[in-house]
Amino acid sequence: MKLIADQKRRVVLPKSVKPGDALELLASGDRIILQILRPPTELTPPVSPHRLNPAPLAKLDLDEPAFTPLSDEGPA
């Protein structure tokens, strides 16, 4: 799309740009590019379609440390 600046060096942006949109100005030599910055899409964690079997978790002791300490010192 070609935009022409007026006497005060203003241009009219296309209707796809809404008030409040953030634009990035990329300039190299005589070429200027305006790029609309979009917020990142929200990432959702993957969900398994299968239910979790609670039987293996019933045998797990969550209070027991997962590794053996290197010394006999307790927590500080």
MDAnalysis code that builds the backbone (N, CA, C; Angstrom):
import MDAnalysis as mda
import numpy as np

u = mda.Universe.empty(228, n_residues=76, atom_resindex=np.repeat(np.arange(76), 3), trajectory=True)
u.add_TopologyAttr("name", ["N", "CA", "C"] * 76)
u.add_TopologyAttr("resid", np.arange(1, 77))
u.add_TopologyAttr("resname", ["MET", "LYS", "LEU", "ILE", "ALA", "ASP", "GLN", "LYS", "ARG", "ARG", "VAL", "VAL", "LEU", "PRO", "LYS", "SER", "VAL", "LYS", "PRO", "GLY", "ASP", "ALA", "LEU", "GLU", "LEU", "LEU", "ALA", "SER", "GLY", "ASP", "ARG", "ILE", "ILE", "LEU", "GLN", "ILE", "LEU", "ARG", "PRO", "PRO", "THR", "GLU", "LEU", "THR", "PRO", "PRO", "VAL", "SER", "PRO", "HIS", "ARG", "LEU", "ASN", "PRO", "ALA", "PRO", "LEU", "ALA", "LYS", "LEU", "ASP", "LEU", "ASP", "GLU", "PRO", "ALA", "PHE", "THR", "PRO", "LEU", "SER", "ASP", "GLU", "GLY", "PRO", "ALA"])
u.atoms.positions = np.array([
    [0.842, -1.172, 0.000],
    [0.000, 0.000, 0.000],
    [0.890, 1.239, 0.000],
    [0.515, 2.193, -0.772],
    [1.292, 3.421, -0.878],
    [0.621, 4.515, -0.056],
    [1.393, 5.172, 0.811],
    [0.901, 6.280, 1.626],
    [1.655, 7.537, 1.234],
    [0.950, 8.661, 1.170],
    [1.574, 9.930, 0.807],
    [1.458, 10.875, 1.995],
    [2.562, 11.490, 2.369],
    [2.575, 12.415, 3.496],
    [2.063, 13.785, 3.048],
    [1.372, 14.507, 3.979],
    [0.901, 15.853, 3.665],
    [1.987, 16.871, 4.017],
    [1.637, 18.161, 4.015],
    [2.608, 19.221, 4.273],
    [3.236, 19.122, 5.666],
    [2.488, 18.570, 6.633],
    [3.013, 18.443, 7.997],
    [3.633, 17.056, 8.238],
    [3.914, 16.320, 7.174],
    [4.530, 14.982, 7.218],
    [3.661, 13.967, 7.953],
    [2.343, 14.079, 7.793],
    [1.410, 13.125, 8.385],
    [0.904, 12.183, 7.299],
    [0.594, 10.965, 7.706],
    [-0.006, 9.994, 6.790],
    [-1.249, 9.417, 7.455],
    [-2.179, 8.937, 6.645],
    [-3.378, 8.279, 7.141],
    [-3.146, 6.777, 7.038],
    [-3.298, 6.092, 8.165],
    [-3.074, 4.645, 8.186],
    [-4.317, 3.913, 7.694],
    [-4.168, 2.686, 7.199],
    [-5.329, 1.925, 6.728],
    [-6.263, 1.578, 7.893],
    [-7.485, 1.186, 7.545],
    [-8.504, 0.911, 8.560],
    [-8.189, -0.315, 9.407],
    [-7.254, -1.146, 8.979],
    [-6.893, -2.320, 9.777],
    [-6.157, -1.923, 11.055],
    [-5.631, -0.709, 11.111],
    [-4.961, -0.205, 12.314],
    [-6.009, 0.489, 13.167],
    [-6.130, 0.024, 14.429],
    [-7.119, 0.581, 15.343],
    [-6.441, 1.517, 16.334],
    [-7.169, 2.470, 16.909],
    [-6.583, 3.329, 17.938],
    [-6.066, 2.483, 19.103],
    [-4.868, 2.773, 19.556],
    [-4.251, 2.021, 20.642],
    [-3.322, 0.917, 20.178],
    [-3.333, 0.590, 18.880],
    [-2.416, -0.432, 18.363],
    [-0.978, 0.080, 18.450],
    [-0.068, -0.819, 18.775],
    [1.356, -0.477, 18.809],
    [1.966, -0.839, 17.463],
    [2.751, 0.072, 16.927],
    [3.398, -0.133, 15.635],
    [4.907, -0.069, 15.816],
    [5.619, -0.929, 15.124],
    [7.075, -0.906, 15.124],
    [7.526, -0.275, 13.816],
    [8.443, 0.663, 13.920],
    [8.974, 1.358, 12.753],
    [10.307, 0.725, 12.379],
    [10.361, 0.166, 11.180],
    [11.586, -0.435, 10.662],
    [12.073, 0.445, 9.517],
    [13.246, 1.034, 9.669],
    [13.763, 1.937, 8.640],
    [15.126, 1.453, 8.176],
    [15.291, 1.426, 6.863],
    [16.593, 1.119, 6.279],
    [16.725, 1.943, 4.998],
    [17.595, 2.936, 5.066],
    [17.777, 3.815, 3.907],
    [16.541, 4.663, 3.675],
    [16.021, 4.635, 2.461],
    [14.835, 5.410, 2.116],
    [13.543, 4.621, 2.321],
    [13.627, 3.405, 2.803],
    [12.455, 2.548, 2.971],
    [12.037, 2.537, 4.439],
    [10.748, 2.773, 4.689],
    [10.187, 2.743, 6.043],
    [9.058, 1.725, 6.061],
    [9.091, 0.828, 7.036],
    [8.067, -0.202, 7.167],
    [7.431, -0.065, 8.544],
    [6.098, 0.003, 8.598],
    [5.351, -0.006, 9.849],
    [4.769, -1.397, 10.030],
    [5.024, -1.996, 11.172],
    [4.523, -3.333, 11.446],
    [3.700, -3.290, 12.724],
    [2.475, -3.826, 12.683],
    [1.607, -3.853, 13.859],
    [2.138, -4.909, 14.819],
    [2.290, -4.524, 16.088],
    [2.737, -5.456, 17.118],
    [1.504, -6.056, 17.782],
    [1.393, -7.333, 17.738],
    [0.269, -8.041, 18.349],
    [0.735, -8.655, 19.670],
    [-0.136, -8.679, 20.699],
    [0.256, -9.334, 21.944],
    [0.416, -10.834, 21.711],
    [1.325, -11.472, 22.458],
    [1.521, -12.908, 22.264],
    [0.259, -13.682, 22.647],
    [0.016, -14.755, 21.928],
    [-1.145, -15.579, 22.243],
    [-0.888, -16.305, 23.556],
    [-1.934, -16.482, 24.323],
    [-1.804, -17.128, 25.631],
    [-1.523, -18.617, 25.426],
    [-0.481, -19.083, 26.070],
    [-0.117, -20.489, 25.954],
    [-0.900, -21.301, 26.977],
    [-1.502, -22.368, 26.539],
    [-2.209, -23.258, 27.452],
    [-1.434, -24.564, 27.521],
    [-1.290, -25.108, 28.718],
    [-0.535, -26.352, 28.828],
    [-1.282, -27.492, 28.144],
    [-0.534, -28.451, 27.597],
    [-1.203, -29.577, 26.944],
    [-1.964, -30.423, 27.967],
    [-3.110, -30.895, 27.577],
    [-3.951, -31.709, 28.454],
    [-4.109, -33.072, 27.799],
    [-3.886, -34.101, 28.596],
    [-4.023, -35.455, 28.079],
    [-5.506, -35.820, 27.987],
    [-5.914, -36.515, 26.945],
    [-7.315, -36.931, 26.855],
    [-7.628, -38.107, 27.772],
    [-6.594, -38.703, 28.391],
    [-6.782, -39.863, 29.255],
    [-6.707, -39.445, 30.714],
    [-7.549, -40.046, 31.531],
    [-7.535, -39.755, 32.961],
    [-6.289, -40.348, 33.603],
    [-5.810, -39.701, 34.653],
    [-4.642, -40.156, 35.376],
    [-5.033, -41.287, 36.314],
    [-4.242, -42.347, 36.323],
    [-4.495, -43.470, 37.221],
    [-3.909, -43.126, 38.583],
    [-4.727, -42.977, 39.632],
    [-4.214, -42.576, 40.936],
    [-3.526, -43.708, 41.708],
    [-3.609, -44.962, 41.250],
    [-3.030, -46.084, 41.985],
    [-1.517, -45.936, 42.176],
    [-0.707, -45.604, 41.163],
    [0.733, -45.455, 41.405],
    [1.057, -44.285, 42.332],
    [0.225, -43.278, 42.328],
    [0.491, -42.128, 43.193],
    [0.169, -42.416, 44.650],
    [-0.699, -43.387, 44.930],
    [-1.059, -43.721, 46.308],
    [0.141, -44.297, 47.054],
    [1.052, -44.960, 46.358],
    [2.226, -45.565, 46.983],
    [3.360, -44.561, 47.174],
    [3.241, -43.384, 46.603],
    [4.301, -42.393, 46.646],
    [4.229, -41.596, 47.942],
    [5.353, -41.519, 48.668],
    [5.427, -40.729, 49.894],
    [6.028, -39.369, 49.537],
    [5.201, -38.331, 49.583],
    [5.657, -37.001, 49.194],
    [6.526, -36.344, 50.261],
    [6.513, -36.863, 51.504],
    [7.347, -36.305, 52.563],
    [8.763, -36.852, 52.541],
    [8.980, -37.954, 51.855],
    [10.307, -38.556, 51.783],
    [11.138, -37.821, 50.738],
    [12.387, -37.458, 51.073],
    [13.213, -36.761, 50.078],
    [13.506, -37.657, 48.875],
    [13.656, -37.059, 47.748],
    [13.871, -37.805, 46.510],
    [15.321, -38.253, 46.368],
    [16.240, -37.712, 47.168],
    [17.648, -38.074, 47.083],
    [18.208, -38.178, 48.497],
    [19.335, -38.848, 48.622],
    [19.982, -38.964, 49.924],
    [20.893, -37.760, 50.129],
    [20.865, -37.167, 51.304],
    [21.735, -35.992, 51.539],
    [23.198, -36.395, 51.545],
    [24.073, -35.465, 51.177],
    [25.504, -35.738, 51.124],
    [26.142, -35.651, 52.515],
    [25.508, -34.969, 53.428],
    [26.050, -34.868, 54.780],
    [24.907, -35.032, 55.774],
    [25.276, -35.112, 57.062],
    [24.276, -35.300, 58.099],
    [23.763, -33.977, 58.637],
    [24.144, -32.866, 58.006],
    [23.682, -31.570, 58.475],
    [22.206, -31.382, 58.155],
    [21.524, -30.725, 59.070],
    [20.122, -30.431, 58.857],
    [19.966, -29.117, 58.144],
    [18.745, -28.732, 57.939],
    [18.528, -27.439, 57.287],
    [18.999, -26.295, 58.168],
    [19.456, -25.228, 57.564],
    [20.003, -24.094, 58.298],
    [18.929, -23.291, 58.969],
])
